[in-house]
Amino acid sequence: MCFEFDARPPDLPADLALRPVAGGAAAEIVEATSADGTRFSTAVAMAPDADEPAVVILPDVRGLYRFYAELAERFAQAGHSAIAIDYFGRTAGVGERGEEFEYMPHVQQTTPEGVQADIAGAVDVLRERGAARFATVGFCFGGTQSFLAATNPDLPLDRVVGFYGGLAERPNRPSPIATAGRTRCPVLGLFGGADENIPQEQIDDYARGLDEAAVENEMVTYPGAPHSFFDRRYEEHADACEDAWRRTLAFLEG
């Protein structure tokens, strides 16, 4: 897994003017319908007078739990309406995932096509609420899925962000390195320099593939930061968290 169950996302930079979240401070839990007809759970936080693009948040392997609902709230406070999705509607039904949820059997049944169908359903929710442009921001498993979603011509994505998304080949998904040439929008990748599972040579290979395809991209590695550094408890990595926030919001606004 990426974060501990009781993890919380880092605060937004202190100098950022925060906006109200529509309906109050909390994200709304909403059932959505995937492009393939599957019902799945989401957490939605809308920003009145929102900036574009709206954000589809792709969680780590746990699926939808408090960390990502709160992260949707953070994006809305920063001016970007956001929806965090759950991956497991096909195999585990709807609802937020508790600490005891056995997620790996469900992760192993996911496919990029299924995740992308869920992204399309999440886009529909945001579009129904007034959004016109869209981006994905993913973490760990979701970071990889964010990179892969950028290759799908049927998804209306303006740009994608991946926090420590794995780049190696896996049995249930291709490597983003192998699919880089099909990428259709700008990419921001954020990685921890102490993450042994994502070596710098893989990051460089992914960037090279995007460059060769003339895809705008930025790959950032934070020296000494672990795999899941974007966590409020990691005070020693507060500078990396703040920089990651700033880069992500600037990238969305670019």
SEMAR-401310 format. One record per residue: residue number from 1; x, y, z of N, C-alpha, C in turn. Coordinates in nm, 2 decimals, padded with zeros to 4 digits, always signed. Layout:
! residues N
nuke, nxx, nyy, nzz, caxx, cayy, cazz, cxx, cyy, czz
NUM, X, Y, Z, X, Y, Z, X, Y, Z
...
END
This chain:
! residues 254
nuke, nxx, nyy, nzz, caxx, cayy, cazz, cxx, cyy, czz
1, +00.08, -00.12, +00.00, +00.00, +00.00, +00.00, +00.09, +00.12, +00.00
2, +00.03, +00.24, -00.02, +00.10, +00.36, -00.03, +00.10, +00.44, +00.10
3, -00.01, +00.48, +00.15, -00.03, +00.55, +00.27, -00.08, +00.46, +00.38
4, -00.05, +00.49, +00.51, -00.12, +00.43, +00.62, -00.27, +00.47, +00.62
5, -00.36, +00.39, +00.68, -00.50, +00.43, +00.67, -00.53, +00.56, +00.74
6, -00.45, +00.60, +00.84, -00.48, +00.72, +00.91, -00.40, +00.84, +00.86
7, -00.33, +00.82, +00.74, -00.25, +00.93, +00.68, -00.35, +01.05, +00.64
8, -00.29, +01.16, +00.63, -00.37, +01.28, +00.58, -00.28, +01.36, +00.48
9, -00.34, +01.41, +00.38, -00.26, +01.49, +00.28, -00.20, +01.61, +00.34
10, -00.09, +01.65, +00.29, -00.03, +01.78, +00.34, -00.12, +01.90, +00.31
11, -00.10, +02.00, +00.40, -00.18, +02.12, +00.38, -00.13, +02.19, +00.26
12, -00.21, +02.27, +00.20, -00.18, +02.36, +00.09, -00.07, +02.46, +00.13
13, +00.01, +02.51, +00.04, +00.10, +02.62, +00.08, +00.03, +02.73, +00.15
14, +00.10, +02.78, +00.26, +00.04, +02.88, +00.35, +00.00, +03.01, +00.28
15, +00.07, +03.04, +00.17, +00.05, +03.17, +00.11, -00.07, +03.16, +00.00
16, -00.12, +03.04, -00.01, -00.23, +03.03, -00.11, -00.36, +03.08, -00.05
17, -00.43, +03.16, -00.13, -00.57, +03.20, -00.09, -00.67, +03.09, -00.11
18, -00.72, +03.04, +00.00, -00.81, +02.93, +00.00, -00.95, +02.97, -00.04
19, -01.02, +02.88, -00.11, -01.16, +02.91, -00.15, -01.25, +02.82, -00.07
20, -01.38, +02.86, -00.06, -01.47, +02.77, +00.01, -01.51, +02.65, -00.08
21, -01.54, +02.54, -00.01, -01.59, +02.42, -00.08, -01.74, +02.43, -00.09
22, -01.80, +02.40, -00.20, -01.94, +02.41, -00.22, -02.01, +02.31, -00.12
23, -02.11, +02.36, -00.05, -02.18, +02.27, +00.04, -02.12, +02.26, +00.18
24, -02.01, +02.33, +00.20, -01.94, +02.32, +00.33, -01.80, +02.26, +00.31
25, -01.73, +02.22, +00.41, -01.59, +02.18, +00.40, -01.57, +02.04, +00.36
26, -01.67, +01.95, +00.37, -01.65, +01.81, +00.35, -01.69, +01.77, +00.20
27, -01.61, +01.67, +00.15, -01.64, +01.61, +00.02, -01.77, +01.53, +00.03
28, -01.85, +01.53, -00.08, -01.97, +01.45, -00.08, -01.95, +01.31, -00.14
29, -02.00, +01.21, -00.07, -01.98, +01.08, -00.13, -02.10, +01.05, -00.23
30, -02.06, +01.02, -00.35, -02.16, +01.01, -00.46, -02.13, +00.88, -00.54
31, -02.24, +00.81, -00.57, -02.22, +00.69, -00.66, -02.23, +00.74, -00.80
32, -02.13, +00.69, -00.88, -02.12, +00.72, -01.02, -02.14, +00.60, -01.10
33, -02.15, +00.62, -01.23, -02.17, +00.51, -01.33, -02.05, +00.51, -01.43
34, -01.98, +00.40, -01.43, -01.86, +00.39, -01.52, -01.91, +00.38, -01.67
35, -01.82, +00.41, -01.76, -01.86, +00.40, -01.90, -01.90, +00.26, -01.94
36, -01.87, +00.16, -01.86, -01.92, +00.02, -01.89, -02.04, -00.02, -01.81
37, -02.10, +00.08, -01.74, -02.22, +00.06, -01.66, -02.20, +00.02, -01.52
38, -02.08, +00.00, -01.47, -02.05, -00.03, -01.33, -02.08, +00.08, -01.24
39, -02.15, +00.06, -01.13, -02.17, +00.16, -01.02, -02.04, +00.16, -00.93
40, -01.99, +00.27, -00.90, -01.88, +00.28, -00.81, -01.89, +00.41, -00.73
41, -01.81, +00.41, -00.62, -01.81, +00.53, -00.53, -01.71, +00.63, -00.56
42, -01.75, +00.76, -00.53, -01.66, +00.87, -00.55, -01.68, +00.97, -00.43
43, -01.58, +01.05, -00.41, -01.59, +01.17, -00.32, -01.57, +01.29, -00.40
44, -01.67, +01.38, -00.40, -01.67, +01.50, -00.48, -01.66, +01.63, -00.40
45, -01.57, +01.72, -00.43, -01.56, +01.85, -00.37, -01.56, +01.95, -00.48
46, -01.66, +02.04, -00.49, -01.67, +02.14, -00.59, -01.62, +02.27, -00.54
47, -01.56, +02.35, -00.63, -01.51, +02.48, -00.59, -01.60, +02.58, -00.67
48, -01.68, +02.66, -00.60, -01.75, +02.77, -00.67, -01.66, +02.86, -00.75
49, -01.70, +02.89, -00.87, -01.62, +02.97, -00.96, -01.48, +02.90, -00.98
50, -01.49, +02.77, -01.01, -01.37, +02.69, -01.01, -01.28, +02.73, -01.13
51, -01.15, +02.71, -01.12, -01.06, +02.71, -01.23, -01.06, +02.58, -01.30
52, -01.02, +02.58, -01.43, -01.01, +02.46, -01.50, -00.87, +02.42, -01.51
53, -00.84, +02.29, -01.52, -00.93, +02.18, -01.53, -00.97, +02.13, -01.40
54, -01.09, +02.06, -01.39, -01.13, +01.98, -01.28, -01.04, +01.86, -01.27
55, -01.03, +01.80, -01.15, -00.93, +01.69, -01.12, -01.01, +01.56, -01.09
56, -00.97, +01.46, -01.16, -01.00, +01.32, -01.12, -00.89, +01.26, -01.04
57, -00.91, +01.23, -00.91, -00.80, +01.18, -00.83, -00.81, +01.03, -00.83
58, -00.69, +00.97, -00.86, -00.68, +00.82, -00.87, -00.60, +00.77, -00.75
59, -00.67, +00.70, -00.66, -00.60, +00.67, -00.53, -00.49, +00.56, -00.55
60, -00.43, +00.52, -00.44, -00.34, +00.41, -00.43, -00.42, +00.28, -00.42
61, -00.36, +00.17, -00.39, -00.42, +00.04, -00.40, -00.54, +00.02, -00.30
62, -00.55, +00.10, -00.20, -00.66, +00.09, -00.10, -00.79, +00.13, -00.17
63, -00.79, +00.21, -00.27, -00.91, +00.26, -00.33, -00.96, +00.39, -00.25
64, -01.09, +00.41, -00.24, -01.14, +00.54, -00.18, -01.14, +00.52, -00.03
65, -01.07, +00.61, +00.04, -01.07, +00.62, +00.18, -01.05, +00.76, +00.22
66, -01.04, +00.79, +00.35, -01.05, +00.93, +00.39, -00.94, +01.02, +00.33
67, -00.82, +00.97, +00.32, -00.71, +01.05, +00.26, -00.75, +01.11, +00.13
68, -00.81, +01.04, +00.04, -00.85, +01.09, -00.09, -00.97, +01.18, -00.09
69, -01.06, +01.15, +00.00, -01.18, +01.24, +00.01, -01.13, +01.38, +00.06
70, -01.03, +01.38, +00.16, -00.98, +01.50, +00.21, -00.89, +01.57, +00.10
71, -00.82, +01.49, +00.02, -00.74, +01.55, -00.09, -00.83, +01.62, -00.19
72, -00.95, +01.56, -00.22, -01.04, +01.63, -00.31, -01.08, +01.77, -00.25
73, -01.10, +01.77, -00.12, -01.13, +01.90, -00.05, -01.02, +02.00, -00.07
74, -00.90, +01.95, -00.06, -00.78, +02.04, -00.07, -00.78, +02.10, -00.21
75, -00.80, +02.02, -00.31, -00.80, +02.07, -00.45, -00.91, +02.17, -00.47
76, -01.03, +02.15, -00.41, -01.14, +02.24, -00.42, -01.10, +02.37, -00.35
77, -01.03, +02.37, -00.23, -00.99, +02.49, -00.17, -00.89, +02.56, -00.25
78, -00.81, +02.49, -00.33, -00.71, +02.55, -00.42, -00.78, +02.60, -00.55
79, -00.91, +02.58, -00.57, -00.98, +02.63, -00.68, -01.01, +02.53, -00.79
80, -00.97, +02.41, -00.77, -01.00, +02.30, -00.87, -01.10, +02.20, -00.82
81, -01.22, +02.20, -00.88, -01.32, +02.10, -00.84, -01.25, +01.96, -00.86
82, -01.29, +01.87, -00.77, -01.22, +01.74, -00.77, -01.31, +01.62, -00.74
83, -01.28, +01.51, -00.79, -01.35, +01.38, -00.76, -01.25, +01.27, -00.74
84, -01.26, +01.21, -00.63, -01.17, +01.09, -00.60, -01.25, +00.96, -00.62
85, -01.20, +00.87, -00.69, -01.27, +00.75, -00.73, -01.23, +00.62, -00.66
86, -01.32, +00.53, -00.65, -01.29, +00.39, -00.60, -01.28, +00.30, -00.72
87, -01.18, +00.21, -00.72, -01.16, +00.12, -00.83, -01.24, -00.01, -00.83
88, -01.31, -00.04, -00.72, -01.35, -00.18, -00.69, -01.50, -00.20, -00.70
89, -01.57, -00.12, -00.77, -01.71, -00.14, -00.79, -01.75, -00.27, -00.85
90, -01.66, -00.32, -00.94, -01.69, -00.44, -01.01, -01.68, -00.56, -00.92
91, -01.59, -00.56, -00.83, -01.56, -00.67, -00.75, -01.60, -00.66, -00.60
92, -01.61, -00.54, -00.55, -01.64, -00.53, -00.40, -01.76, -00.44, -00.37
93, -01.83, -00.39, -00.48, -01.94, -00.31, -00.46, -01.91, -00.16, -00.42
94, -02.00, -00.09, -00.37, -01.98, +00.05, -00.35, -01.95, +00.08, -00.20
95, -01.90, +00.20, -00.17, -01.88, +00.24, -00.03, -01.73, +00.27, -00.01
96, -01.70, +00.36, +00.09, -01.56, +00.39, +00.12, -01.50, +00.26, +00.18
97, -01.37, +00.25, +00.17, -01.30, +00.13, +00.21, -01.24, +00.15, +00.35
98, -01.27, +00.06, +00.44, -01.22, +00.07, +00.58, -01.08, +00.01, +00.59
99, -01.03, +00.03, +00.71, -00.89, -00.01, +00.74, -00.87, -00.16, +00.72
100, -00.97, -00.24, +00.74, -00.96, -00.39, +00.73, -00.99, -00.44, +00.59
101, -01.01, -00.36, +00.50, -01.05, -00.40, +00.36, -00.93, -00.47, +00.30
102, -00.95, -00.59, +00.25, -00.85, -00.67, +00.18, -00.84, -00.63, +00.04
103, -00.76, -00.53, +00.01, -00.76, -00.47, -00.12, -00.69, -00.54, -00.23
104, -00.58, -00.62, -00.20, -00.50, -00.68, -00.30, -00.57, -00.77, -00.40
105, -00.66, -00.86, -00.35, -00.74, -00.94, -00.44, -00.82, -00.86, -00.54
106, -00.86, -00.75, -00.50, -00.94, -00.66, -00.59, -00.85, -00.58, -00.69
107, -00.73, -00.54, -00.63, -00.64, -00.47, -00.72, -00.60, -00.56, -00.84
108, -00.58, -00.69, -00.80, -00.53, -00.79, -00.91, -00.63, -00.81, -01.01
109, -00.76, -00.77, -00.99, -00.86, -00.79, -01.09, -00.89, -00.66, -01.17
110, -00.82, -00.56, -01.13, -00.84, -00.43, -01.21, -00.77, -00.44, -01.35
111, -00.81, -00.36, -01.44, -00.74, -00.35, -01.57, -00.74, -00.20, -01.60
112, -00.64, -00.16, -01.68, -00.64, -00.02, -01.73, -00.77, +00.02, -01.79
113, -00.83, -00.07, -01.87, -00.95, -00.04, -01.94, -01.06, -00.01, -01.84
114, -01.07, -00.09, -01.73, -01.17, -00.07, -01.63, -01.15, +00.06, -01.56
115, -01.03, +00.09, -01.52, -01.00, +00.22, -01.45, -01.03, +00.33, -01.54
116, -01.00, +00.32, -01.67, -01.03, +00.43, -01.76, -01.18, +00.45, -01.78
117, -01.25, +00.34, -01.78, -01.40, +00.35, -01.79, -01.45, +00.42, -01.66
118, -01.39, +00.40, -01.55, -01.43, +00.47, -01.42, -01.39, +00.62, -01.43
119, -01.28, +00.65, -01.49, -01.24, +00.79, -01.51, -01.34, +00.86, -01.60
120, -01.39, +00.79, -01.70, -01.49, +00.85, -01.79, -01.62, +00.88, -01.71
121, -01.66, +00.78, -01.62, -01.77, +00.81, -01.54, -01.76, +00.92, -01.44
122, -01.63, +00.94, -01.39, -01.61, +01.05, -01.30, -01.61, +01.18, -01.37
123, -01.56, +01.18, -01.50, -01.57, +01.30, -01.58, -01.71, +01.34, -01.60
124, -01.80, +01.24, -01.62, -01.94, +01.27, -01.64, -02.00, +01.34, -01.52
125, -01.96, +01.30, -01.40, -02.01, +01.36, -01.28, -01.96, +01.51, -01.27
126, -01.84, +01.53, -01.30, -01.78, +01.67, -01.30, -01.85, +01.75, -01.41
127, -01.87, +01.70, -01.53, -01.93, +01.77, -01.63, -02.07, +01.81, -01.60
128, -02.15, +01.72, -01.54, -02.28, +01.75, -01.50, -02.29, +01.86, -01.40
129, -02.18, +01.89, -01.33, -02.17, +02.00, -01.23, -02.10, +02.12, -01.28
130, -02.08, +02.12, -01.41, -02.03, +02.25, -01.47, -01.89, +02.25, -01.52
131, -01.81, +02.14, -01.50, -01.67, +02.14, -01.54, -01.67, +02.12, -01.69
132, -01.56, +02.18, -01.76, -01.55, +02.16, -01.90, -01.42, +02.10, -01.94
133, -01.32, +02.11, -01.86, -01.19, +02.05, -01.89, -01.14, +01.97, -01.77
134, -01.05, +01.87, -01.80, -01.03, +01.76, -01.70, -00.88, +01.72, -01.70
135, -00.84, +01.68, -01.58, -00.70, +01.63, -01.56, -00.71, +01.51, -01.46
136, -00.62, +01.42, -01.46, -00.61, +01.32, -01.36, -00.48, +01.34, -01.27
137, -00.50, +01.31, -01.14, -00.38, +01.32, -01.05, -00.39, +01.19, -00.97
138, -00.28, +01.10, -00.99, -00.28, +00.97, -00.93, -00.17, +00.95, -00.84
139, -00.18, +00.85, -00.75, -00.08, +00.82, -00.65, -00.05, +00.67, -00.65
140, +00.08, +00.63, -00.66, +00.13, +00.49, -00.66, +00.06, +00.42, -00.77
141, -00.02, +00.32, -00.74, -00.10, +00.25, -00.84, -00.18, +00.35, -00.93
142, -00.24, +00.45, -00.86, -00.31, +00.55, -00.94, -00.22, +00.64, -01.02
143, -00.10, +00.66, -00.98, -00.01, +00.74, -01.06, +00.02, +00.67, -01.19
144, +00.04, +00.54, -01.19, +00.06, +00.46, -01.31, -00.06, +00.47, -01.40
145, -00.18, +00.45, -01.33, -00.31, +00.46, -01.41, -00.33, +00.60, -01.47
146, -00.28, +00.70, -01.41, -00.28, +00.84, -01.46, -00.20, +00.85, -01.59
147, -00.08, +00.80, -01.58, +00.01, +00.80, -01.70, -00.05, +00.72, -01.81
148, -00.11, +00.60, -01.78, -00.17, +00.52, -01.89, -00.30, +00.59, -01.95
149, -00.38, +00.66, -01.86, -00.50, +00.72, -01.91, -00.46, +00.83, -02.01
150, -00.34, +00.89, -02.01, -00.30, +00.99, -02.10, -00.29, +00.94, -02.24
151, -00.29, +00.80, -02.26, -00.28, +00.74, -02.39, -00.41, +00.71, -02.45
152, -00.52, +00.74, -02.38, -00.66, +00.70, -02.43, -00.72, +00.81, -02.50
153, -00.74, +00.80, -02.63, -00.80, +00.91, -02.71, -00.95, +00.93, -02.67
154, -01.01, +00.84, -02.60, -01.15, +00.86, -02.57, -01.17, +00.93, -02.44
155, -01.06, +00.96, -02.36, -01.07, +01.04, -02.24, -01.04, +01.18, -02.27
156, -01.12, +01.28, -02.23, -01.10, +01.42, -02.26, -01.00, +01.49, -02.16
157, -00.88, +01.44, -02.15, -00.78, +01.49, -02.05, -00.69, +01.59, -02.11
158, -00.68, +01.71, -02.04, -00.59, +01.81, -02.08, -00.45, +01.79, -02.03
159, -00.44, +01.72, -01.92, -00.30, +01.69, -01.87, -00.32, +01.59, -01.76
160, -00.20, +01.52, -01.72, -00.21, +01.42, -01.62, -00.09, +01.44, -01.52
161, -00.11, +01.40, -01.40, -00.01, +01.40, -01.29, +00.00, +01.27, -01.23
162, +00.12, +01.22, -01.21, +00.15, +01.09, -01.14, +00.24, +01.11, -01.02
163, +00.20, +01.09, -00.90, +00.29, +01.08, -00.78, +00.34, +00.94, -00.77
164, +00.47, +00.92, -00.78, +00.54, +00.79, -00.76, +00.46, +00.68, -00.83
165, +00.42, +00.70, -00.95, +00.35, +00.59, -01.03, +00.45, +00.49, -01.08
166, +00.43, +00.36, -01.05, +00.52, +00.26, -01.10, +00.54, +00.26, -01.25
167, +00.66, +00.23, -01.29, +00.69, +00.24, -01.44, +00.73, +00.10, -01.49
168, +00.74, +00.00, -01.41, +00.77, -00.13, -01.45, +00.65, -00.20, -01.51
169, +00.68, -00.30, -01.59, +00.57, -00.39, -01.65, +00.51, -00.47, -01.53
170, +00.38, -00.49, -01.54, +00.31, -00.57, -01.44, +00.21, -00.66, -01.51
171, +00.17, -00.78, -01.45, +00.09, -00.87, -01.52, -00.05, -00.82, -01.57
172, -00.10, -00.72, -01.49, -00.24, -00.67, -01.53, -00.23, -00.53, -01.59
173, -00.11, -00.48, -01.63, -00.10, -00.35, -01.70, +00.03, -00.34, -01.77
174, +00.04, -00.26, -01.87, +00.17, -00.24, -01.94, +00.25, -00.13, -01.86
175, +00.37, -00.12, -01.90, +00.46, -00.02, -01.85, +00.43, +00.12, -01.92
176, +00.42, +00.23, -01.84, +00.40, +00.36, -01.91, +00.52, +00.39, -02.00
177, +00.63, +00.33, -01.97, +00.75, +00.36, -02.06, +00.72, +00.30, -02.20
178, +00.66, +00.18, -02.20, +00.63, +00.12, -02.33, +00.52, +00.19, -02.41
179, +00.43, +00.26, -02.34, +00.32, +00.33, -02.40, +00.34, +00.48, -02.42
180, +00.46, +00.53, -02.38, +00.48, +00.67, -02.38, +00.46, +00.74, -02.51
181, +00.49, +00.66, -02.62, +00.47, +00.72, -02.76, +00.33, +00.75, -02.79
182, +00.23, +00.69, -02.72, +00.09, +00.71, -02.75, +00.03, +00.82, -02.66
183, +00.11, +00.89, -02.58, +00.06, +00.99, -02.48, +00.01, +01.11, -02.56
184, -00.11, +01.16, -02.51, -00.18, +01.26, -02.59, -00.19, +01.40, -02.52
185, -00.13, +01.41, -02.40, -00.14, +01.54, -02.33, -00.02, +01.55, -02.24
186, +00.01, +01.67, -02.19, +00.13, +01.69, -02.10, +00.12, +01.61, -01.98
187, +00.24, +01.58, -01.93, +00.26, +01.48, -01.81, +00.35, +01.55, -01.71
188, +00.31, +01.54, -01.58, +00.40, +01.57, -01.47, +00.41, +01.45, -01.38
189, +00.54, +01.41, -01.36, +00.57, +01.30, -01.27, +00.65, +01.34, -01.15
190, +00.61, +01.30, -01.03, +00.67, +01.34, -00.91, +00.71, +01.21, -00.84
191, +00.84, +01.20, -00.80, +00.90, +01.08, -00.75, +00.99, +01.10, -00.63
192, +01.00, +01.00, -00.55, +01.09, +01.01, -00.43, +01.23, +00.95, -00.47
193, +01.33, +01.02, -00.44, +01.47, +00.97, -00.47, +01.51, +00.85, -00.39
194, +01.44, +00.82, -00.28, +01.48, +00.70, -00.20, +01.38, +00.59, -00.23
195, +01.30, +00.60, -00.33, +01.20, +00.50, -00.37, +01.27, +00.39, -00.45
196, +01.31, +00.28, -00.39, +01.39, +00.17, -00.46, +01.30, +00.10, -00.57
197, +01.17, +00.11, -00.56, +01.09, +00.04, -00.66, +01.07, +00.12, -00.79
198, +01.12, +00.25, -00.79, +01.11, +00.33, -00.91, +01.25, +00.39, -00.93
199, +01.34, +00.32, -00.99, +01.48, +00.37, -01.00, +01.48, +00.49, -01.10
200, +01.58, +00.57, -01.09, +01.59, +00.69, -01.17, +01.60, +00.66, -01.32
201, +01.67, +00.54, -01.35, +01.68, +00.51, -01.49, +01.54, +00.48, -01.55
202, +01.45, +00.43, -01.48, +01.31, +00.41, -01.54, +01.25, +00.55, -01.56
203, +01.26, +00.64, -01.46, +01.21, +00.78, -01.48, +01.27, +00.84, -01.60
204, +01.40, +00.83, -01.62, +01.47, +00.89, -01.74, +01.42, +00.82, -01.87
205, +01.39, +00.69, -01.87, +01.34, +00.62, -01.99, +01.20, +00.67, -02.02
206, +01.12, +00.69, -01.92, +00.98, +00.74, -01.95, +00.99, +00.88, -02.00
207, +01.07, +00.97, -01.94, +01.09, +01.10, -02.00, +01.14, +01.10, -02.14
208, +01.23, +01.01, -02.17, +01.29, +01.01, -02.30, +01.18, +00.96, -02.40
209, +01.10, +00.87, -02.36, +00.99, +00.83, -02.45, +00.89, +00.94, -02.48
210, +00.86, +01.02, -02.38, +00.77, +01.13, -02.40, +00.84, +01.24, -02.48
211, +00.97, +01.26, -02.46, +01.04, +01.36, -02.54, +01.04, +01.32, -02.69
212, +01.06, +01.19, -02.72, +01.07, +01.14, -02.85, +00.93, +01.15, -02.92
213, +00.82, +01.15, -02.84, +00.69, +01.17, -02.90, +00.64, +01.31, -02.90
214, +00.73, +01.40, -02.86, +00.71, +01.55, -02.86, +00.59, +01.58, -02.76
215, +00.59, +01.51, -02.65, +00.49, +01.53, -02.54, +00.55, +01.62, -02.43
216, +00.49, +01.73, -02.40, +00.54, +01.82, -02.29, +00.54, +01.74, -02.16
217, +00.65, +01.74, -02.09, +00.66, +01.66, -01.97, +00.76, +01.72, -01.87
218, +00.74, +01.70, -01.75, +00.83, +01.73, -01.64, +00.84, +01.62, -01.54
219, +00.96, +01.57, -01.52, +00.98, +01.46, -01.42, +01.07, +01.52, -01.31
220, +01.01, +01.51, -01.18, +01.08, +01.57, -01.07, +01.11, +01.46, -00.97
221, +01.23, +01.45, -00.92, +01.27, +01.36, -00.82, +01.32, +01.43, -00.70
222, +01.26, +01.40, -00.58, +01.30, +01.47, -00.46, +01.40, +01.38, -00.38
223, +01.53, +01.43, -00.37, +01.63, +01.35, -00.31, +01.60, +01.31, -00.17
224, +01.62, +01.19, -00.14, +01.60, +01.14, +00.00, +01.45, +01.11, +00.03
225, +01.36, +01.15, -00.05, +01.21, +01.13, -00.02, +01.17, +00.98, -00.05
226, +01.09, +00.92, +00.04, +01.05, +00.78, +00.02, +00.93, +00.78, -00.08
227, +00.89, +00.66, -00.11, +00.78, +00.63, -00.21, +00.66, +00.72, -00.18
228, +00.61, +00.72, -00.06, +00.48, +00.79, -00.03, +00.51, +00.91, +00.05
229, +00.59, +01.00, +00.00, +00.63, +01.12, +00.08, +00.52, +01.22, +00.10
230, +00.42, +01.21, +00.01, +00.31, +01.32, +00.02, +00.22, +01.28, +00.13
231, +00.26, +01.30, +00.25, +00.19, +01.26, +00.37, +00.22, +01.36, +00.48
232, +00.12, +01.42, +00.55, +00.14, +01.52, +00.65, +00.23, +01.48, +00.76
233, +00.24, +01.35, +00.79, +00.32, +01.31, +00.90, +00.47, +01.31, +00.88
234, +00.51, +01.32, +00.75, +00.65, +01.32, +00.71, +00.70, +01.46, +00.72
235, +00.72, +01.51, +00.84, +00.76, +01.65, +00.86, +00.90, +01.67, +00.79
236, +00.98, +01.57, +00.79, +01.12, +01.59, +00.73, +01.11, +01.61, +00.58
237, +00.99, +01.58, +00.52, +00.98, +01.59, +00.38, +00.87, +01.70, +00.35
238, +00.86, +01.80, +00.44, +00.76, +01.90, +00.42, +00.79, +01.99, +00.30
239, +00.92, +02.01, +00.28, +00.96, +02.10, +00.16, +00.92, +02.03, +00.03
240, +00.94, +01.90, +00.03, +00.90, +01.82, -00.09, +00.75, +01.83, -00.11
241, +00.68, +01.81, -00.01, +00.53, +01.82, -00.02, +00.49, +01.96, -00.07
242, +00.54, +02.06, -00.01, +00.50, +02.19, -00.05, +00.54, +02.22, -00.20
243, +00.66, +02.18, -00.24, +00.70, +02.19, -00.38, +00.61, +02.11, -00.47
244, +00.57, +01.99, -00.43, +00.49, +01.91, -00.51, +00.35, +01.97, -00.53
245, +00.30, +02.03, -00.42, +00.17, +02.11, -00.43, +00.18, +02.22, -00.53
246, +00.29, +02.30, -00.52, +00.31, +02.41, -00.61, +00.32, +02.37, -00.75
247, +00.40, +02.27, -00.77, +00.42, +02.22, -00.91, +00.29, +02.17, -00.97
248, +00.22, +02.09, -00.89, +00.09, +02.03, -00.94, -00.01, +02.14, -00.98
249, -00.02, +02.24, -00.89, -00.12, +02.35, -00.92, -00.08, +02.44, -01.03
250, +00.05, +02.46, -01.04, +00.10, +02.54, -01.16, +00.09, +02.46, -01.29
251, +00.11, +02.33, -01.28, +00.09, +02.25, -01.40, -00.05, +02.25, -01.45
252, -00.15, +02.24, -01.35, -00.29, +02.24, -01.38, -00.33, +02.37, -01.45
253, -00.27, +02.48, -01.40, -00.31, +02.61, -01.45, -00.24, +02.64, -01.58
254, -00.13, +02.56, -01.62, -00.06, +02.59, -01.74, -00.13, +02.56, -01.86
END
